[in-house]
Amino acid sequence: YQRRVRGIGTPMEWNPLHALPETREAEQELLAGGEGGKLPASVLHPPQPQTRVLGFFGLCSMMFLEVGGGLGIEEAVKFAGSFYSLVAIVMTPLLVSVPMALITAELATLFPDNGGQVLWADRGLGKFWSFMAGCMTVLASVVDVATLAMMTCDIGVTFLNMLPIRGSYTEETIHSLVGFGVILVGAGINFRSTTWVANLSVGIAALAIVPLVLLALLCGPFLNSAVWLRVRDPAKVDKGRFLSILLWNFSGYEMSGSCAGEVESPSEIFPWALAVCVLLSTLSYLLPIAMGLCAPVAQNEQEWQDGFLFSGIAPSVGGVGFGLVSSGCAAASAFGMLTTTITVGSREIQFMAQNNQLPKVLKYTDPQFKTPTNAILAVLIGAAVNVFMPFDELVAMANVAGALSYLVQFASFIRLRQLMPDAPRPFAVPLGTRSCCAMLLPAAVAFTVSATVLTTRMLAMLGMYISCTVLCYVRCVAKEARANTGLPDALDGDGEDHTITDGEESLSSIDVGPA
């Protein structure tokens, strides 16, 4: 297939989005070369089921919430101290976030369609690694939804504890009542439309940023740069958990590629949205942490738990009212992160179903709202099951699954540069392939190290999951092989036998090269 496509027309007419035909008639049309030796319009411009509704602000807000939304960085101070935390907040974006954003911008504009990491691995490394990347990405998304639901519950408990009227609320009651509720509401918004998710993300991003800016300003009178230079003994730094916190808060830019098919003018919007998101995410962590460390209540580094900026520092510098508002905005930010994670996870599942890697029922798109209803339902069920697991194990599992999928993405990016050197790239990383390898090396090492921090229970669960995914892939390959031989699955819905006869050439018999 690759040889025939490259041999038709001029190089500029070749498009990396060419899809293998799904019907016998489309295959014959492709092999014939169309009129004038050019590819037929049905192959050059395959039908796109998505509606492009995401503009710059919607995409940028969804990226900001998907990356972290300004939450979850406080424990870095507890694990490594003030100095190492501030240095890491500055250096991690340069070593991890910027390289990931650059390659995501290139790949998302090269393949402006839904699918993200699964699509890129399929084009660059083949179906097996595409399947593995998809399973790891879906696992990370489902687990992230569960952790974000629990985070929303924790912030809700903090909010209620600040009220003068305590009532009969307990942490267990809040978790049981709110945990499933926030997942259901987030899934319901995704069922409705992508536009609702984008509009909600814009409002929640504003609610997340404003309290952080006010907090930094209120801590201004206590400014003391000597606090930033307190260096902890390296032997007392919890390196494994410190690295996990950093990667969890500074990764996730690649997930925006899952919705590339719903972005207006992706070649123009994606690079700028990613650039703004990297800067905004870095500042939303750096300024509140740097200024919050100067507050009198924040001098004990062991008190820096998740949400300490809102539950501890905000009330001390701005009063109980400001603490309540900040906690409410933090809860809204966690809910926005949950909603956007459902969005990107469902698009990965839908693409895998369209690629015959998951049951076909999961590729269904609602004709009215243009959303992958069944894929969203699958994320909802998976997240609801994982809510019962311990929070720390969920975060570690998400980090490990995400790390494995990131490594596949890096390999896909390099391989696509080798396979498609002349493909039109609306945005390209301004480096050669070898320089890109050097750029991605620190992030690859960091993700590899984070993937090795496993308990025995987590290792057993991850091994079972990978074994199941390999078995599912073998089943999909066997089913596809039976279909290609024309044995039991050779009949179409019209009842006509389309088995390939002798003398006819099929795309399945064409050498597709090393990929």
C-alpha positions as a printed NumPy array, in Angstrom:
array([[  0.   ,   0.   ,   0.   ],
       [  2.754,   2.411,   0.912],
       [  4.587,   1.712,  -2.353],
       [  1.48 ,   2.256,  -4.463],
       [  0.462,   5.448,  -2.708],
       [  3.936,   6.947,  -2.993],
       [  4.03 ,   6.049,  -6.69 ],
       [  0.879,   7.964,  -7.563],
       [  1.005,  11.688,  -8.314],
       [  3.568,  14.127,  -6.989],
       [  4.961,  14.007,  -3.427],
       [  2.849,  17.018,  -2.446],
       [ -0.318,  15.124,  -3.352],
       [  0.51 ,  12.341,  -0.939],
       [ -1.246,  12.684,   2.384],
       [ -0.312,  10.694,   5.515],
       [ -3.976,  10.516,   6.448],
       [ -4.763,   8.05 ,   3.666],
       [ -6.809,   5.292,   5.207],
       [ -6.98 ,   1.675,   4.114],
       [-10.308,   1.094,   2.346],
       [-12.988,  -0.708,   4.295],
       [-15.05 ,  -2.008,   1.344],
       [-14.268,  -4.081,  -1.72 ],
       [-15.337,  -1.275,  -4.076],
       [-13.053,   1.25 ,  -2.355],
       [-10.154,  -1.194,  -2.604],
       [-10.655,  -1.666,  -6.343],
       [-10.919,   2.099,  -6.787],
       [ -7.657,   2.622,  -4.902],
       [ -5.788,  -0.057,  -6.866],
       [ -7.032,   1.448, -10.133],
       [ -5.472,   4.752,  -9.139],
       [ -8.538,   6.86 ,  -9.851],
       [ -8.74 ,   9.231, -12.79 ],
       [ -5.53 ,  10.631, -14.213],
       [ -3.355,   8.492, -11.959],
       [ -4.441,  10.34 ,  -8.815],
       [ -5.94 ,   8.933,  -5.689],
       [ -9.753,   9.047,  -5.592],
       [-11.415,  11.77 ,  -3.59 ],
       [-12.947,   9.233,  -1.205],
       [ -9.428,   8.238,  -0.11 ],
       [ -7.793,  11.671,  -0.251],
       [-10.549,  13.144,   1.887],
       [-12.05 ,  10.383,   4.039],
       [-15.293,  11.282,   5.838],
       [-14.737,  12.871,   9.243],
       [-17.444,  12.063,  11.805],
       [-16.202,  14.717,  14.234],
       [-17.491,  18.259,  14.374],
       [-14.703,  20.823,  14.737],
       [-15.993,  22.953,  17.607],
       [-12.888,  23.569,  19.771],
       [-11.425,  27.041,  19.402],
       [ -8.257,  28.48 ,  20.912],
       [ -9.626,  29.295,  24.371],
       [-11.552,  26.033,  24.676],
       [ -8.553,  23.907,  23.691],
       [ -6.137,  25.893,  25.864],
       [ -8.428,  25.627,  28.904],
       [ -8.914,  21.895,  28.401],
       [ -5.13 ,  21.432,  28.144],
       [ -4.56 ,  23.479,  31.308],
       [ -7.017,  21.343,  33.267],
       [ -5.739,  18.103,  31.768],
       [ -2.171,  18.913,  32.812],
       [ -3.008,  19.799,  36.404],
       [ -5.147,  22.894,  36.764],
       [ -2.838,  24.374,  39.396],
       [ -3.536,  21.543,  41.868],
       [ -1.494,  18.779,  43.417],
       [  2.017,  20.242,  43.626],
       [  2.086,  20.966,  47.395],
       [  3.471,  17.58 ,  48.442],
       [  6.661,  18.273,  46.491],
       [  7.671,  20.595,  49.347],
       [  7.04 ,  17.834,  51.859],
       [  9.083,  15.26 ,  49.948],
       [ 12.072,  17.43 ,  48.891],
       [ 12.014,  20.743,  50.753],
       [ 11.753,  24.347,  49.558],
       [ 14.89 ,  24.715,  47.453],
       [ 14.657,  21.472,  45.495],
       [ 10.93 ,  21.988,  44.914],
       [ 11.374,  25.443,  43.395],
       [ 14.291,  24.298,  41.238],
       [ 12.263,  21.325,  40.013],
       [  9.223,  23.497,  39.215],
       [ 11.461,  25.616,  36.991],
       [ 13.477,  22.802,  35.371],
       [ 10.8  ,  20.14 ,  34.838],
       [  8.865,  22.199,  32.261],
       [ 12.079,  22.737,  30.293],
       [ 13.087,  19.069,  30.36 ],
       [  9.663,  17.387,  30.173],
       [  6.779,  19.749,  29.361],
       [  8.343,  21.677,  26.463],
       [  9.591,  18.556,  24.58 ],
       [  6.219,  16.845,  25.028],
       [  4.337,  19.938,  23.865],
       [  6.57 ,  20.31 ,  20.793],
       [  6.17 ,  16.749,  19.565],
       [  2.439,  16.846,  20.342],
       [  2.067,  19.973,  18.198],
       [  3.899,  18.307,  15.295],
       [  1.985,  15.019,  15.498],
       [ -1.428,  16.616,  16.069],
       [ -1.01 ,  18.867,  13.026],
       [  0.425,  16.026,  10.933],
       [ -2.614,  13.85 ,  11.808],
       [ -5.445,  16.291,  12.597],
       [ -7.87 ,  13.575,  13.642],
       [ -9.065,  12.019,  16.878],
       [ -6.921,   9.202,  18.234],
       [ -3.847,  10.832,  19.756],
       [ -1.182,   8.426,  20.925],
       [ -3.021,   5.403,  19.506],
       [ -3.22 ,   6.982,  16.045],
       [  0.435,   8.079,  16.092],
       [  1.674,   4.652,  17.211],
       [ -0.478,   2.956,  14.582],
       [  1.04 ,   5.059,  11.786],
       [  4.597,   4.839,  13.08 ],
       [  5.058,   1.511,  14.868],
       [  2.212,  -0.714,  13.709],
       [ -0.906,  -2.198,  15.239],
       [  0.71 ,  -4.035,  18.152],
       [  2.343,  -0.971,  19.696],
       [ -0.738,   1.056,  18.814],
       [ -2.812,  -1.435,  20.784],
       [ -0.412,  -1.385,  23.744],
       [ -0.233,   2.422,  23.757],
       [ -4.016,   2.601,  23.647],
       [ -4.458,   0.18 ,  26.539],
       [ -1.923,   2.041,  28.687],
       [ -3.453,   5.422,  27.81 ],
       [ -6.98 ,   4.236,  28.55 ],
       [ -5.85 ,   2.71 ,  31.855],
       [ -4.154,   5.965,  32.839],
       [ -7.255,   7.992,  31.891],
       [ -9.674,   5.743,  33.775],
       [ -7.484,   5.727,  36.889],
       [ -7.017,   9.5  ,  36.652],
       [-10.799,   9.989,  36.602],
       [-11.083,   7.941,  39.795],
       [ -8.269,   9.86 ,  41.525],
       [ -9.738,  13.202,  40.509],
       [-13.142,  12.19 ,  41.871],
       [-11.484,  11.331,  45.191],
       [ -9.534,  14.611,  45.107],
       [-12.789,  16.515,  44.604],
       [-14.215,  14.702,  47.625],
       [-11.17 ,  15.571,  49.759],
       [-11.451,  19.244,  48.868],
       [-15.179,  19.058,  49.624],
       [-14.402,  17.753,  53.105],
       [-11.943,  20.615,  53.627],
       [-14.591,  23.11 ,  52.488],
       [-17.208,  21.74 ,  54.909],
       [-14.727,  21.684,  57.796],
       [-14.229,  25.444,  57.356],
       [-17.934,  26.165,  57.82 ],
       [-19.019,  27.349,  61.297],
       [-21.882,  24.823,  61.228],
       [-20.28 ,  21.375,  61.204],
       [-23.4  ,  19.197,  61.053],
       [-23.122,  15.395,  60.79 ],
       [-20.894,  15.22 ,  57.735],
       [-18.031,  12.753,  57.838],
       [-15.275,  12.035,  55.383],
       [-16.754,   8.61 ,  54.582],
       [-20.186,  10.093,  53.911],
       [-18.787,  12.772,  51.613],
       [-16.717,  10.248,  49.679],
       [-19.631,   7.859,  49.189],
       [-22.105,  10.578,  48.199],
       [-19.87 ,  12.854,  46.132],
       [-17.452,  10.347,  44.575],
       [-19.923,   8.735,  42.207],
       [-21.866,  11.958,  41.806],
       [-18.996,  13.974,  40.329],
       [-18.157,  11.142,  37.903],
       [-21.779,  10.939,  36.768],
       [-22.037,  14.703,  36.294],
       [-18.746,  14.83 ,  34.385],
       [-19.861,  11.974,  32.138],
       [-23.24 ,  13.667,  31.621],
       [-21.56 ,  16.839,  30.379],
       [-19.488,  14.746,  27.987],
       [-22.615,  12.978,  26.769],
       [-24.16 ,  16.34 ,  25.921],
       [-21.468,  17.814,  23.645],
       [-17.816,  18.713,  23.327],
       [-18.862,  22.366,  23.21 ],
       [-20.241,  22.078,  26.742],
       [-16.932,  20.604,  27.927],
       [-14.958,  23.413,  26.254],
       [-17.175,  26.196,  27.64 ],
       [-17.083,  24.668,  31.113],
       [-13.297,  24.364,  30.909],
       [-12.907,  28.067,  30.119],
       [-14.921,  29.069,  33.178],
       [-13.253,  26.568,  35.512],
       [ -9.763,  27.549,  34.313],
       [-10.542,  31.153,  35.254],
       [-11.842,  30.024,  38.671],
       [ -8.638,  28.029,  39.208],
       [ -6.245,  30.836,  38.241],
       [ -7.795,  33.823,  40.049],
       [ -7.436,  32.439,  43.635],
       [ -3.824,  31.438,  42.937],
       [ -2.998,  34.975,  41.8  ],
       [ -4.749,  36.503,  44.827],
       [ -2.95 ,  34.086,  47.139],
       [  0.436,  35.096,  45.731],
       [ -0.437,  38.794,  46.188],
       [ -1.652,  38.319,  49.779],
       [  1.617,  36.562,  50.647],
       [  3.608,  39.539,  49.319],
       [  4.019,  41.269,  52.732],
       [  5.743,  38.145,  54.08 ],
       [  8.262,  37.919,  51.202],
       [ 11.533,  36.408,  52.397],
       [ 13.918,  35.013,  49.795],
       [ 15.96 ,  33.219,  52.474],
       [ 13.133,  30.688,  52.761],
       [ 13.686,  29.639,  49.167],
       [ 17.339,  28.759,  49.855],
       [ 16.689,  26.228,  52.614],
       [ 18.367,  23.094,  51.254],
       [ 17.35 ,  19.732,  52.661],
       [ 19.862,  16.94 ,  53.139],
       [ 19.697,  14.844,  49.909],
       [ 19.553,  11.674,  51.999],
       [ 16.223,  12.883,  53.466],
       [ 14.616,  13.566,  50.064],
       [ 11.927,  11.047,  49.072],
       [ 13.148,  10.848,  45.486],
       [ 10.618,   8.347,  44.136],
       [  7.503,  10.142,  45.35 ],
       [  9.03 ,  13.535,  44.515],
       [  9.564,  12.424,  40.904],
       [  6.033,  11.009,  40.697],
       [  4.522,  14.286,  41.899],
       [  6.501,  16.279,  39.336],
       [  5.628,  14.027,  36.395],
       [  1.961,  13.889,  37.388],
       [  1.749,  17.687,  37.434],
       [  3.877,  18.521,  34.385],
       [  2.732,  15.887,  31.88 ],
       [ -0.485,  15.371,  29.946],
       [ -0.004,  17.702,  26.971],
       [ -0.092,  14.759,  24.565],
       [ -3.659,  13.929,  25.633],
       [ -4.919,  16.975,  23.749],
       [ -4.065,  15.115,  20.524],
       [ -6.962,  12.76 ,  21.256],
       [ -9.359,  15.58 ,  20.299],
       [ -7.416,  16.927,  17.301],
       [-10.303,  16.01 ,  14.995],
       [-12.589,  18.404,  16.876],
       [-10.279,  21.45 ,  16.804],
       [-10.913,  24.338,  14.433],
       [ -7.862,  24.907,  12.196],
       [ -5.564,  22.59 ,  14.212],
       [ -2.484,  23.632,  12.231],
       [ -2.902,  27.187,  13.536],
       [ -4.441,  26.672,  16.977],
       [ -2.492,  23.701,  18.349],
       [  1.03 ,  25.197,  18.494],
       [ -0.115,  28.449,  20.097],
       [ -2.466,  26.731,  22.55 ],
       [  0.29 ,  24.384,  23.685],
       [  2.755,  27.249,  24.135],
       [  0.294,  29.268,  26.238],
       [ -0.648,  26.192,  28.281],
       [  2.978,  25.35 ,  29.147],
       [  3.616,  28.913,  30.346],
       [  0.322,  29.144,  32.241],
       [  0.756,  25.78 ,  33.969],
       [  4.314,  26.587,  35.056],
       [  3.348,  29.974,  36.51 ],
       [  0.292,  28.535,  38.273],
       [  2.641,  26.237,  40.196],
       [  5.684,  28.469,  40.645],
       [  4.143,  31.717,  41.929],
       [  1.787,  30.273,  44.599],
       [  4.423,  27.862,  45.919],
       [  7.201,  30.46 ,  45.994],
       [  5.039,  33.069,  47.72 ],
       [  3.227,  30.564,  49.932],
       [  6.533,  29.341,  51.378],
       [  7.017,  32.812,  52.86 ],
       [  3.786,  32.728,  54.873],
       [  4.288,  32.22 ,  58.632],
       [  1.95 ,  29.219,  58.729],
       [  3.96 ,  27.44 ,  56.005],
       [  7.335,  27.179,  57.7  ],
       [  6.896,  23.526,  58.701],
       [  7.539,  21.655,  55.441],
       [  5.948,  18.455,  56.773],
       [  2.541,  20.165,  56.824],
       [  2.532,  20.611,  53.051],
       [ -0.168,  18.118,  52.061],
       [ -2.432,  18.136,  48.992],
       [ -4.607,  21.239,  49.144],
       [ -2.449,  22.994,  51.766],
       [ -2.397,  26.18 ,  49.688],
       [ -6.193,  26.458,  50.033],
       [ -6.843,  24.842,  53.417],
       [ -3.828,  26.159,  55.33 ],
       [ -2.236,  29.217,  53.722],
       [ -5.312,  30.887,  52.171],
       [ -7.275,  31.216,  55.478],
       [ -4.174,  32.449,  57.328],
       [ -3.379,  35.291,  54.895],
       [ -6.869,  36.158,  53.642],
       [ -9.283,  35.042,  56.321],
       [-11.806,  32.217,  56.49 ],
       [-13.888,  33.709,  53.683],
       [-10.965,  33.665,  51.262],
       [-10.179,  30.114,  52.37 ],
       [-13.731,  29.023,  51.581],
       [-13.667,  30.67 ,  48.156],
       [-10.261,  29.182,  47.357],
       [-11.346,  25.688,  48.397],
       [-14.493,  25.968,  46.308],
       [-12.478,  27.038,  43.265],
       [-10.038,  24.173,  43.875],
       [-12.919,  21.695,  43.956],
       [-14.224,  23.162,  40.688],
       [-10.749,  22.798,  39.166],
       [-10.568,  19.116,  40.184],
       [-14.001,  18.557,  38.65 ],
       [-12.893,  20.275,  35.439],
       [ -9.831,  18.03 ,  35.293],
       [-12.108,  15.007,  35.686],
       [-14.424,  16.163,  32.891],
       [-11.619,  16.79 ,  30.395],
       [ -9.983,  13.451,  31.257],
       [-13.241,  11.676,  30.404],
       [-13.245,  13.553,  27.096],
       [ -9.765,  12.526,  25.982],
       [-10.054,   8.965,  27.318],
       [-13.289,   8.32 ,  25.444],
       [-11.731,   9.496,  22.151],
       [ -8.882,   7.008,  22.573],
       [-11.373,   4.186,  23.158],
       [-13.459,   5.211,  20.147],
       [-10.434,   5.282,  17.844],
       [ -9.344,   1.831,  19.021],
       [-12.824,   0.536,  18.218],
       [-12.695,   2.175,  14.781],
       [ -9.291,   0.514,  14.286],
       [-10.808,  -2.907,  15.092],
       [ -8.835,  -3.137,  18.355],
       [-11.871,  -2.989,  20.635],
       [-15.506,  -4.091,  20.2  ],
       [-17.244,  -2.188,  17.428],
       [-20.018,  -1.08 ,  19.757],
       [-17.558,   1.391,  21.326],
       [-17.148,   3.389,  18.116],
       [-20.773,   4.554,  18.146],
       [-21.246,   8.323,  17.81 ],
       [-24.491,   9.946,  18.876],
       [-26.084,  11.405,  15.73 ],
       [-27.48 ,  14.428,  17.566],
       [-24.704,  15.447,  19.962],
       [-21.737,  14.018,  17.951],
       [-20.198,  12.446,  21.068],
       [-18.863,   8.863,  21.53 ],
       [-21.622,   7.766,  23.893],
       [-20.558,   4.168,  24.467],
       [-16.882,   5.07 ,  24.893],
       [-17.809,   7.666,  27.538],
       [-19.91 ,   5.028,  29.285],
       [-16.897,   2.666,  29.29 ],
       [-14.746,   5.329,  30.997],
       [-17.54 ,   5.948,  33.503],
       [-17.792,   2.271,  34.462],
       [-14.014,   1.835,  34.729],
       [-13.639,   4.914,  36.932],
       [-16.513,   3.86 ,  39.18 ],
       [-14.81 ,   0.505,  39.806],
       [-11.436,   2.096,  40.617],
       [-12.872,   4.569,  43.138],
       [-12.685,   1.829,  45.797],
       [ -8.877,   1.484,  45.492],
       [ -6.442,   3.375,  47.785],
       [ -5.596,   6.846,  46.511],
       [ -1.79 ,   6.429,  46.589],
       [ -1.945,   3.21 ,  44.571],
       [ -4.217,   4.844,  42.004],
       [ -1.774,   7.716,  41.494],
       [  1.175,   5.341,  41.175],
       [ -0.724,   3.124,  38.728],
       [ -1.644,   6.131,  36.59 ],
       [  1.98 ,   7.272,  36.575],
       [  3.263,   3.852,  35.485],
       [  0.657,   3.396,  32.738],
       [  1.217,   6.95 ,  31.544],
       [  4.997,   6.481,  31.542],
       [  4.75 ,   3.409,  29.298],
       [  2.47 ,   5.213,  26.854],
       [  4.815,   8.224,  26.788],
       [  7.749,   6.017,  25.799],
       [  5.698,   4.601,  22.922],
       [  4.801,   8.139,  21.858],
       [  8.455,   9.174,  21.789],
       [  9.327,   6.136,  19.64 ],
       [  6.366,   6.871,  17.321],
       [  7.525,  10.452,  16.821],
       [ 11.066,   9.419,  15.851],
       [  9.84 ,   6.576,  13.621],
       [  7.361,   8.805,  11.783],
       [ 10.163,  11.238,  11.001],
       [ 12.053,   8.368,   9.4  ],
       [  9.072,   6.906,   7.53 ],
       [  7.531,  10.201,   6.399],
       [ 10.368,  12.686,   5.914],
       [  8.574,  14.465,   3.054],
       [  5.082,  14.507,   4.556],
       [  3.595,  18.015,   4.823],
       [  3.923,  19.183,   8.426],
       [  2.044,  22.416,   9.219],
       [  4.156,  22.615,  12.371],
       [  7.509,  20.879,  12.773],
       [  9.91 ,  20.824,  15.692],
       [ 12.821,  23.007,  14.469],
       [ 15.381,  20.262,  15.117],
       [ 16.777,  17.306,  13.239],
       [ 15.888,  13.753,  14.191],
       [ 19.057,  13.216,  16.235],
       [ 18.581,  16.502,  18.055],
       [ 14.993,  15.48 ,  18.819],
       [ 16.291,  12.235,  20.333],
       [ 18.592,  14.25 ,  22.594],
       [ 15.705,  16.586,  23.494],
       [ 13.475,  13.662,  24.51 ],
       [ 16.166,  11.764,  26.421],
       [ 15.71 ,  13.453,  29.856],
       [ 11.943,  12.928,  29.762],
       [ 12.376,   9.305,  28.631],
       [ 14.789,   8.623,  31.501],
       [ 12.448,  10.271,  34.025],
       [  9.424,   8.256,  32.863],
       [ 11.452,   5.037,  32.836],
       [ 12.596,   5.611,  36.411],
       [  9.055,   6.447,  37.55 ],
       [  7.749,   3.233,  35.96 ],
       [ 10.076,   1.142,  38.141],
       [  8.638,   2.441,  41.435],
       [  6.134,  -0.367,  41.992],
       [  4.873,  -2.303,  44.973],
       [  4.346,  -6.051,  44.7  ],
       [  0.57 ,  -5.649,  44.533],
       [  0.755,  -2.994,  41.826],
       [  3.249,  -5.069,  39.822],
       [  0.9  ,  -8.052,  39.923],
       [ -2.087,  -5.936,  38.843],
       [ -0.152,  -4.3  ,  36.022],
       [  1.161,  -7.69 ,  34.868],
       [ -2.361,  -9.077,  34.76 ],
       [ -3.562,  -6.058,  32.801],
       [ -0.743,  -6.3  ,  30.24 ],
       [ -1.342, -10.045,  29.859],
       [ -5.023,  -9.448,  29.185],
       [ -4.231,  -6.741,  26.627],
       [ -1.809,  -9.053,  24.779],
       [ -4.428, -11.82 ,  24.706],
       [ -7.008,  -9.353,  23.365],
       [ -4.557,  -8.254,  20.674],
       [ -3.889, -11.851,  19.638],
       [ -7.627, -12.391,  19.367],
       [ -8.027,  -9.274,  17.202],
       [ -5.186, -10.428,  14.908],
       [ -6.703, -13.887,  14.571],
       [-10.106, -12.433,  13.753],
       [ -8.598, -10.101,  11.145],
       [ -6.653, -12.988,   9.615],
       [ -9.847, -15.047,   9.273],
       [-11.559, -12.095,   7.631],
       [ -8.702, -11.636,   5.157],
       [ -8.778, -15.305,   4.134],
       [-12.474, -14.964,   3.382],
       [-13.431, -18.061,   5.349],
       [-16.278, -17.523,   7.829],
       [-16.299, -13.7  ,   7.74 ],
       [-16.179, -13.155,   3.984],
       [-19.872, -12.318,   3.562],
       [-20.978,  -8.716,   3.786],
       [-24.342,  -7.587,   5.018],
       [-25.73 ,  -7.674,   1.469],
       [-25.254, -11.435,   1.294],
       [-22.804, -11.333,  -1.595],
       [-19.533, -13.258,  -1.441],
       [-16.6  , -10.852,  -1.674],
       [-13.853, -13.436,  -1.189],
       [-10.744, -12.457,  -3.18 ],
       [-10.299, -14.813,  -6.109],
       [ -7.114, -15.968,  -7.806],
       [ -5.52 , -13.329,  -9.968],
       [ -6.861, -10.436,  -7.907],
       [ -4.494,  -8.44 ,  -5.776],
       [ -5.511,  -7.292,  -2.318],
       [ -4.032,  -4.579,  -0.175],
       [ -3.349,  -7.213,   2.475],
       [ -0.769,  -8.807,   0.163],
       [  1.199,  -5.619,  -0.45 ],
       [  4.424,  -5.113,   1.45 ],
       [  3.993,  -2.136,   3.755],
       [  7.634,  -1.769,   4.692],
       [  9.391,  -2.018,   8.047],
       [  6.605,  -0.314,  10.002]])
